[in-house]
Amino acid sequence: MFLQYYLNENGDRVYTLKVRDFVRLMLTQNVAQSCLVELLRQPYYSISYDLFVLIQKVDPTGQPTSSAHPARFSPDDKFSRHRVTIKKRFGLLLTQQPRPVL
């Protein structure tokens, strides 16, 4: 069980309490397969900001879904120097990209 919020049309935070559905996990015969399905779930939001959960990488409108388990940010990043070096080597830094047309 965890607390999640989204922004409504006015930009206000709307908090919802989410409960993982263990019923589906209990109904499946193969627990390993169920755990894999749980890890591959991709959430997306409809126009009315309702949360839907998919296993696909795109939602029905063609928009990419976001990860259900986003990466955590740490201010004490020990490997940032190496990431910058690799991005610079392959030309992936934002300073090496052409400016977007506004």
N, C-alpha and C positions, 0 to 999 in steps of 0.2 A: 504494500500500500504506500503511495507517495502522493505528494501534493504537486500539481502542475498548473501553470497559468498560461493564458493566451490573451492577446489584445483584441478587444472588440472594435466596433466601427468608430467609437469615440476615442480610441487609444487608451482606454482604461484596462487595467489588469482584471481578468476574470479567473478566479481560482477554482479548480476542480480537484476532487479527490479520486485518484485512479487506483483501481484494485486489479492486480494481475488475475487473469482467469486460469485458475488451476483446474477447473472442471475439464477443460479440453485436455490438459495434461493427464488427468486421471482416466479419461475415457480412452485414450490411445493405448495400444498394447505395447508398443515399443517406446520406452521412456527416452532412449537416446535420440530417436527421431523427433520426439516432441520437444526435447531440449534444443535440437538444431532448429526446428521451426520457430521456437521462441527467440532464438538469437537472430534469425534472419528477418524478423518482422520489421517492416518499414512504415512509419507513420506518415500520414499526409492530412492536410486540413481541407475541407470543402469550402465553398464560398461563404457558408454560414459559420465557419470556424468549428465545425464538428470534427472530432478526431476519428479518423478511420485508420485501420491497421491492415497492411498488405504484406505479402512476401515479395511482390514484384518490385522492380527498381523504378517504375514509373506509375503514376496514378492514372485513372481513366481519362483524364484530360490531357495526358502526355507530359505533365510536369514531373521532374524527378522527385522521388521521395527522399526524406532526410533519415539519417540513421537513428535508430531507437536508442543507441548507446553512444552519444557523442564523446569525443575525446576530452579528457580533463586538462585544464590549463594549470600549469605550475609556474609561479614566478621564479623559482629556482630551477631554470631549465639548463641542464648540464650539457645538452647536445645541440643547442641552437647554433653555435658556431659551425658545426659540421653540416647542419641542414642548409645554412646560408652558403657555405662553400659548394655543396653539391648543386644547389639551385643556380648559383652563379656559373658553374661549370657547364650546365645544360641549358643556360639561357632562360630560366624560369622565374627569375626575380622580377618583381613588378617594375623596377627601374629599367629592365631590359625589354619590357613589352611596349608595343606602340600605344600611344594615348588613345583611349576610347573616344569615339565620336559622340558628342552630346547632342 
